[in-house]
Amino acid sequence: MKRFCLLAVIVLAALAAPCSAEPVPFQKAIQLALGRGGVLAIAQADQQKARDTYQQARAAYLPTIVFGSGLGYSLGIPPPLAGAAPSIFNVSTQQMLLNFSQHYLVRAERNEWRSSRLDVSDKRSSVILDAATAYLELDNALEKIKVLTEAAQTANHAEFITSQRLKEGLDSQLDLKKAQLNVARVQMRITEAQATADVARQRLARLTGLAPEEIETVSKSIPSTPAIRQDENLAAQAVQNNPQVRLARERVVTAELRASAASRGLYPSVDLVSQYQRLSNYLNNYQDFYKKFEPNSFVIGLNVRFPISDFAQHARANAATADLLRTRKEAELVRNQVEENTLRRQRNIGRLAAANDVARLEYEVAEASIEAVAAKLAAGEANARDQENARLDSSDRYSNYLDSQLALSRASLELMRQTGELDTWALPAK
């Protein structure tokens, strides 16, 4: 009865993946994740904001037209009303003609807008990495569940054989305990694999927008990761192509332009201004104070400013210089960090590749052992339990091989993101 309950638990764990799941190829999952939004949508919103900020800075050179009214009653000489003579309506325009500070500010905002695409590219790589990792983890866990379910049947059969041999006096209680331990170990690994599959499926569902029960991986759709040579200078490639490093460099350029803009805040500036007013003689008695009254008033000219002293502007210039120094140091730190992380990941992949080869060879040796035990069984030198144990060992080795493959693939994805190759790998051009 105990063995029957255990088999029922194993079968239920193996069938925990929804049978109605729809196969979702790897590239489709990546495309759905990119279209879903998340951090990528935030980066795109920041890019739009940077573009609007640039448009705002550039608009200072375009005429600003204001229509208004200064209608009001006056007694005596009509005094200015809100800075202008009382009028029925008025139209005023103003635009920059020459402003050294604004010139550099426009360039800074334009560079900020153009460089924001690098932030979008970095967030895009982040989404691809998350989706690809979740997909690989789910595919790996499902394969492990399949293998371990077969191993569970083998372990239970080995336990049954041992119990029968114990009744016949051929095995001991220790042999039975070892067989029961193998059953428990397989069940524990099935539980762990099922938990990993559930978490990966839920994560992939959140990234793609699909319901968890609608997701089933397609192993053949996963592109193979490129081989990483240890003698390649991938750190230099990462420094050249990594979006974070490139964005940090562009931010230094933006900071330089903003510092130049702040330092030119005391330079002369020239604006073109004009104003038209429709005056009211009835409400303001202009004819009593002016020799000739003309209801239409128009003026156009240049507003020239020569700043003499502006302590606040000096402080802003010093602050911009300090920001420039900080931005340069931050760019240097980002570059060093990316270079170091790339080299560390490259060397780690070498270690994981070696471990993967060991796991593969161990599995191949275990497979060969099954044939060897079968030959001994035919010759009467082994029993059925030995054959089941050999199969159980092969399943265990294959499960370890799957774990090593996943670790190697995950490290390869992280390295490709560092070097800027992840997008091309996940979504190759057709």
C-alpha positions as CSV (number, residue, x, y, z in Angstrom):
1,M,0.0,0.0,0.0
2,K,2.9,2.4,0.8
3,R,4.5,1.7,-2.5
4,F,1.2,2.3,-4.3
5,C,0.8,5.7,-2.6
6,L,4.4,6.7,-3.5
7,L,3.8,5.7,-7.2
8,A,0.6,7.8,-7.2
9,V,2.5,10.8,-5.9
10,I,5.2,10.4,-8.5
11,V,2.7,10.1,-11.4
12,L,0.8,13.2,-10.1
13,A,4.1,15.2,-10.0
14,A,4.9,14.1,-13.5
15,L,1.5,15.2,-14.7
16,A,1.6,18.5,-12.9
17,A,2.4,20.3,-16.1
18,P,-0.9,21.2,-17.7
19,C,-1.9,18.8,-20.5
20,S,-3.6,21.7,-22.4
21,A,-0.4,23.7,-22.6
22,E,0.4,25.1,-26.1
23,P,3.9,24.7,-27.5
24,V,5.6,28.1,-27.4
25,P,8.8,28.3,-29.5
26,F,11.7,30.1,-28.1
27,Q,11.7,33.1,-30.4
28,K,8.0,33.6,-29.9
29,A,8.5,33.7,-26.2
30,I,11.2,36.3,-26.6
31,Q,9.1,38.5,-28.9
32,L,6.1,38.3,-26.6
33,A,8.3,39.4,-23.7
34,L,9.7,42.3,-25.7
35,G,6.1,43.4,-26.6
36,R,4.9,43.1,-23.1
37,G,6.7,46.2,-21.8
38,G,8.0,46.3,-18.3
39,V,11.4,47.8,-17.9
40,L,11.6,48.2,-21.6
41,A,8.5,50.4,-21.7
42,I,10.0,52.5,-18.9
43,A,13.2,53.1,-20.9
44,Q,11.1,53.9,-24.0
45,A,9.1,56.5,-21.9
46,D,12.4,58.0,-20.7
47,Q,13.6,58.2,-24.3
48,Q,10.4,60.1,-25.3
49,K,10.9,62.4,-22.4
50,A,14.5,63.1,-23.5
51,R,13.2,63.9,-27.0
52,D,10.6,66.3,-25.6
53,T,13.2,68.0,-23.4
54,Y,15.4,68.5,-26.5
55,Q,12.4,70.0,-28.4
56,Q,11.7,72.3,-25.5
57,A,15.3,73.6,-25.5
58,R,15.3,74.1,-29.2
59,A,12.0,75.9,-29.2
60,A,13.7,78.8,-27.5
61,Y,14.9,79.9,-31.0
62,L,11.4,79.8,-32.4
63,P,8.9,82.7,-31.9
64,T,6.7,82.5,-28.8
65,I,3.4,84.2,-29.7
66,V,1.1,85.4,-26.9
67,F,-2.4,86.9,-27.4
68,G,-4.0,88.7,-24.4
69,S,-5.9,91.7,-23.2
70,G,-5.1,94.5,-20.9
71,L,-8.5,96.0,-20.9
72,G,-9.1,98.4,-17.9
73,Y,-10.2,101.8,-16.8
74,S,-7.6,104.4,-16.0
75,L,-7.7,107.9,-14.3
76,G,-4.9,110.2,-15.2
77,I,-2.0,109.2,-17.4
78,P,-2.6,105.5,-18.2
79,P,-0.1,103.6,-16.1
80,P,1.2,100.1,-17.3
81,L,-1.1,97.3,-16.6
82,A,0.8,94.0,-15.9
83,G,3.8,95.5,-17.6
84,A,2.1,97.0,-20.7
85,A,-0.2,99.9,-21.5
86,P,-3.9,99.2,-21.0
87,S,-5.3,97.8,-24.3
88,I,-8.3,96.1,-25.7
89,F,-6.1,93.3,-26.9
90,N,-2.4,92.7,-27.6
91,V,-0.1,90.3,-29.4
92,S,3.5,89.9,-28.4
93,T,6.3,87.7,-29.8
94,Q,9.7,86.8,-28.5
95,Q,12.5,84.5,-29.7
96,M,16.2,84.0,-29.1
97,L,18.6,85.2,-31.8
98,L,21.9,84.8,-30.0
99,N,22.5,82.9,-26.7
100,F,25.7,81.1,-26.2
101,S,24.5,79.2,-23.1
102,Q,21.3,78.0,-24.9
103,H,23.3,76.9,-27.9
104,Y,25.3,74.4,-25.7
105,L,22.2,73.4,-23.8
106,V,20.4,72.5,-27.0
107,R,23.3,70.3,-28.0
108,A,23.4,68.7,-24.6
109,E,19.7,67.8,-24.7
110,R,20.0,66.5,-28.2
111,N,22.9,64.2,-27.2
112,E,20.9,63.1,-24.2
113,W,18.0,62.2,-26.4
114,R,20.2,60.3,-28.9
115,S,22.1,58.5,-26.2
116,S,18.8,57.4,-24.6
117,R,18.5,54.7,-27.3
118,L,21.4,53.0,-25.6
119,D,19.4,52.7,-22.4
120,V,16.6,51.2,-24.4
121,S,19.0,48.8,-25.9
122,D,20.3,47.8,-22.5
123,K,16.8,47.3,-21.1
124,R,15.9,45.3,-24.2
125,S,18.8,43.0,-23.5
126,S,17.7,42.7,-19.9
127,V,14.2,41.5,-21.0
128,I,15.7,39.1,-23.5
129,L,18.0,37.7,-20.8
130,D,15.2,37.2,-18.3
131,A,12.9,35.6,-20.9
132,A,15.6,33.3,-22.3
133,T,16.8,32.2,-18.8
134,A,13.2,31.4,-17.7
135,Y,12.6,29.5,-20.9
136,L,15.8,27.4,-20.5
137,E,15.0,26.7,-16.9
138,L,11.5,25.6,-17.7
139,D,12.7,23.4,-20.6
140,N,15.5,21.9,-18.4
141,A,13.1,21.2,-15.5
142,L,10.5,19.5,-17.7
143,E,13.2,17.3,-19.2
144,K,14.4,16.4,-15.7
145,I,10.9,15.6,-14.5
146,K,10.6,13.2,-17.5
147,V,13.9,11.5,-16.7
148,L,13.3,11.4,-13.0
149,T,9.8,9.9,-13.4
150,E,11.4,7.0,-15.3
151,A,14.0,6.8,-12.6
152,A,11.3,6.6,-9.9
153,Q,9.8,3.6,-11.6
154,T,13.2,2.0,-11.7
155,A,13.9,2.8,-8.1
156,N,10.5,1.3,-7.0
157,H,11.2,-1.8,-9.1
158,A,14.6,-2.1,-7.4
159,E,13.0,-1.8,-4.0
160,F,10.4,-4.4,-4.9
161,I,13.1,-6.8,-6.0
162,T,15.1,-6.2,-2.9
163,S,12.1,-6.9,-0.7
164,Q,11.5,-10.2,-2.5
165,R,15.2,-11.1,-2.2
166,L,15.0,-10.3,1.6
167,K,12.1,-12.7,2.0
168,E,14.2,-15.4,0.2
169,G,17.1,-14.6,2.5
170,L,19.3,-13.3,-0.3
171,D,19.4,-9.7,0.8
172,S,19.6,-8.0,4.2
173,Q,17.6,-5.2,5.8
174,L,20.5,-2.9,5.0
175,D,20.0,-3.6,1.3
176,L,16.3,-2.8,1.6
177,K,17.1,0.5,3.4
178,K,19.4,1.4,0.6
179,A,16.7,0.7,-2.0
180,Q,14.2,2.8,0.0
181,L,16.8,5.6,0.3
182,N,17.1,5.6,-3.5
183,V,13.4,5.9,-3.9
184,A,13.3,8.8,-1.4
185,R,16.2,10.6,-3.2
186,V,14.5,10.3,-6.6
187,Q,11.2,11.6,-5.1
188,M,13.1,14.6,-3.6
189,R,14.6,15.5,-6.9
190,I,11.3,15.2,-8.6
191,T,9.8,17.6,-6.1
192,E,12.7,20.0,-6.6
193,A,12.4,19.8,-10.4
194,Q,8.7,20.4,-10.3
195,A,9.1,23.4,-8.0
196,T,11.7,24.8,-10.5
197,A,9.3,24.2,-13.4
198,D,6.4,25.9,-11.6
199,V,8.5,29.0,-10.8
200,A,10.0,29.2,-14.3
201,R,6.6,28.8,-15.9
202,Q,5.1,31.5,-13.7
203,R,8.0,33.8,-14.4
204,L,7.8,33.2,-18.2
205,A,4.0,33.8,-18.0
206,R,4.6,37.2,-16.3
207,L,7.1,38.2,-19.0
208,T,5.1,37.0,-22.0
209,G,1.6,37.8,-20.8
210,L,0.5,34.2,-21.4
211,A,-1.3,32.1,-18.8
212,P,1.0,29.6,-17.1
213,E,-1.1,26.7,-18.2
214,E,-0.7,27.8,-21.9
215,I,3.1,27.5,-21.8
216,E,5.0,24.5,-23.0
217,T,8.6,24.7,-24.3
218,V,9.9,23.5,-27.6
219,S,13.4,22.2,-27.0
220,K,14.4,22.1,-30.7
221,S,13.6,25.8,-31.1
222,I,16.3,26.9,-28.6
223,P,19.3,28.1,-30.5
224,S,22.6,26.6,-29.4
225,T,24.9,28.9,-27.5
226,P,28.2,29.8,-29.3
227,A,31.4,28.2,-28.2
228,I,33.5,30.6,-26.1
229,R,37.3,30.6,-26.7
230,Q,39.4,31.4,-23.6
231,D,42.0,33.2,-25.8
232,E,39.6,35.7,-27.2
233,N,39.7,39.3,-25.8
234,L,36.0,39.5,-25.0
235,A,36.6,42.2,-22.3
236,A,37.8,44.6,-25.0
237,Q,34.8,43.7,-27.2
238,A,32.4,44.3,-24.2
239,V,34.0,47.7,-23.5
240,Q,33.4,48.6,-27.2
241,N,29.8,47.2,-27.6
242,N,28.3,47.1,-24.1
243,P,25.3,49.5,-24.0
244,Q,26.0,50.5,-20.4
245,V,29.6,51.5,-21.2
246,R,28.5,53.4,-24.4
247,L,25.7,55.1,-22.4
248,A,28.2,56.2,-19.7
249,R,30.5,57.6,-22.4
250,E,27.6,59.6,-24.0
251,R,26.6,60.9,-20.6
252,V,30.1,62.4,-20.2
253,V,29.6,64.2,-23.5
254,T,26.2,65.5,-22.3
255,A,27.8,66.7,-19.0
256,E,30.6,68.5,-20.9
257,L,28.0,70.3,-23.0
258,R,25.9,71.3,-19.9
259,A,29.1,72.5,-18.2
260,S,29.8,74.6,-21.3
261,A,26.3,76.0,-21.2
262,A,26.5,77.0,-17.6
263,S,29.9,78.6,-18.0
264,R,28.5,80.8,-20.8
265,G,25.6,82.0,-18.8
266,L,27.3,85.5,-18.4
267,Y,27.9,85.9,-22.1
268,P,25.8,88.6,-24.0
269,S,22.4,87.4,-25.4
270,V,20.1,89.0,-28.0
271,D,16.4,88.4,-28.4
272,L,14.0,89.5,-31.1
273,V,10.8,91.0,-29.6
274,S,7.7,92.6,-31.0
275,Q,4.3,93.7,-29.7
276,Y,1.0,95.0,-31.2
277,Q,-1.6,96.7,-29.1
278,R,-5.2,97.9,-29.8
279,L,-5.7,100.8,-27.4
280,S,-8.9,102.2,-26.1
281,N,-9.4,106.0,-26.0
282,Y,-12.8,105.7,-24.4
283,L,-11.6,103.9,-21.2
284,N,-8.2,105.3,-20.9
285,N,-8.4,109.0,-22.2
286,Y,-5.2,108.8,-24.2
287,Q,-6.1,112.0,-26.2
288,D,-5.9,114.0,-23.0
289,F,-2.3,113.2,-22.4
290,Y,-0.8,112.6,-25.9
291,K,-0.8,115.1,-28.8
292,K,-1.9,112.5,-31.3
293,F,-3.8,109.4,-30.4
294,E,-3.3,106.2,-32.5
295,P,-5.3,103.2,-31.5
296,N,-2.9,100.8,-33.2
297,S,0.4,100.5,-31.4
298,F,3.3,98.3,-32.7
299,V,6.9,97.9,-31.7
300,I,9.6,95.6,-32.9
301,G,13.3,95.5,-31.9
302,L,16.2,93.7,-30.2
303,N,16.5,93.0,-26.5
304,V,20.2,92.9,-25.8
305,R,21.6,91.9,-22.4
306,F,25.1,92.2,-21.1
307,P,25.3,90.4,-17.7
308,I,27.6,92.2,-15.3
309,S,27.4,90.2,-12.2
310,D,25.4,87.0,-11.4
311,F,26.7,85.1,-8.4
312,A,23.9,82.4,-8.8
313,Q,25.1,81.7,-12.4
314,H,28.7,81.3,-11.1
315,A,27.4,78.8,-8.6
316,R,25.5,76.9,-11.3
317,A,28.7,76.8,-13.5
318,N,30.7,75.4,-10.6
319,A,28.0,72.8,-9.9
320,A,27.9,71.7,-13.6
321,T,31.7,71.3,-13.5
322,A,31.4,69.1,-10.4
323,D,28.7,67.0,-12.2
324,L,31.1,66.6,-15.1
325,L,33.9,65.3,-12.9
326,R,31.4,62.9,-11.2
327,T,30.1,61.7,-14.6
328,R,33.6,61.0,-15.8
329,K,34.4,58.9,-12.8
330,E,31.2,57.0,-13.1
331,A,31.9,56.2,-16.7
332,E,35.3,55.0,-15.7
333,L,33.8,52.7,-13.0
334,V,31.2,51.3,-15.4
335,R,33.9,50.5,-17.9
336,N,36.2,48.8,-15.3
337,Q,33.2,46.9,-13.9
338,V,32.1,45.6,-17.3
339,E,35.6,44.7,-18.3
340,E,36.1,42.8,-15.0
341,N,32.7,41.0,-15.1
342,T,33.3,40.0,-18.7
343,L,36.6,38.4,-18.0
344,R,35.2,36.7,-14.9
345,R,32.3,35.3,-16.8
346,Q,34.6,34.2,-19.7
347,R,36.8,32.2,-17.3
348,N,33.8,30.8,-15.4
349,I,32.4,29.5,-18.7
350,G,35.7,27.7,-19.2
351,R,35.2,26.0,-15.9
352,L,31.5,25.2,-16.5
353,A,32.4,23.8,-20.0
354,A,34.9,21.5,-18.4
355,A,32.4,20.4,-15.7
356,N,29.8,19.8,-18.5
357,D,32.3,17.5,-20.3
358,V,32.8,15.6,-17.1
359,A,29.1,15.2,-16.5
360,R,28.6,14.1,-20.1
361,L,31.3,11.4,-19.8
362,E,29.9,10.2,-16.5
363,Y,26.6,9.8,-18.1
364,E,28.1,7.9,-21.0
365,V,30.0,5.6,-18.6
366,A,26.8,5.0,-16.7
367,E,25.0,4.1,-20.0
368,A,27.8,1.7,-20.9
369,S,27.5,0.2,-17.4
370,I,23.9,-0.8,-18.1
371,E,25.1,-2.9,-21.1
372,A,27.9,-4.4,-18.9
373,V,25.4,-5.4,-16.2
374,A,23.0,-6.8,-18.8
375,A,25.9,-9.0,-20.0
376,K,26.6,-10.1,-16.5
377,L,22.9,-10.8,-15.9
378,A,22.9,-13.1,-19.0
379,A,25.9,-14.9,-17.6
380,G,24.4,-15.3,-14.2
381,E,26.9,-13.0,-12.5
382,A,24.4,-10.3,-11.6
383,N,20.7,-10.1,-10.6
384,A,17.8,-7.9,-11.7
385,R,18.4,-5.5,-8.9
386,D,21.9,-4.8,-10.1
387,Q,20.4,-4.0,-13.5
388,E,17.8,-1.6,-12.0
389,N,20.5,0.1,-10.0
390,A,22.6,0.6,-13.1
391,R,19.6,2.2,-14.8
392,L,19.0,4.4,-11.7
393,D,22.6,5.5,-11.8
394,S,22.4,6.4,-15.5
395,S,19.3,8.5,-14.8
396,D,21.0,10.3,-12.0
397,R,24.1,11.0,-14.2
398,Y,21.9,12.3,-17.0
399,S,20.0,14.6,-14.5
400,N,23.4,16.0,-13.4
401,Y,24.4,16.5,-17.0
402,L,21.2,18.5,-17.5
403,D,22.1,20.7,-14.5
404,S,25.6,21.3,-15.9
405,Q,24.1,22.2,-19.3
406,L,21.7,24.7,-17.8
407,A,24.5,26.4,-15.7
408,L,26.7,26.6,-18.8
409,S,23.9,28.1,-20.9
410,R,23.0,30.6,-18.3
411,A,26.6,31.8,-18.0
412,S,26.8,32.0,-21.8
413,L,23.7,34.2,-22.0
414,E,25.1,36.6,-19.3
415,L,28.4,36.8,-21.2
416,M,26.6,37.5,-24.5
417,R,24.7,40.4,-22.9
418,Q,28.0,41.8,-21.7
419,T,29.4,41.7,-25.2
420,G,26.3,43.0,-26.9
421,E,25.6,39.8,-28.8
422,L,22.5,38.5,-26.9
423,D,19.9,40.2,-29.2
424,T,21.5,38.8,-32.4
425,W,21.6,35.3,-30.8
426,A,18.0,35.3,-29.5
427,L,16.5,36.9,-32.6
428,P,18.8,36.4,-35.6
429,A,18.0,38.3,-38.7
430,K,16.2,36.3,-41.3
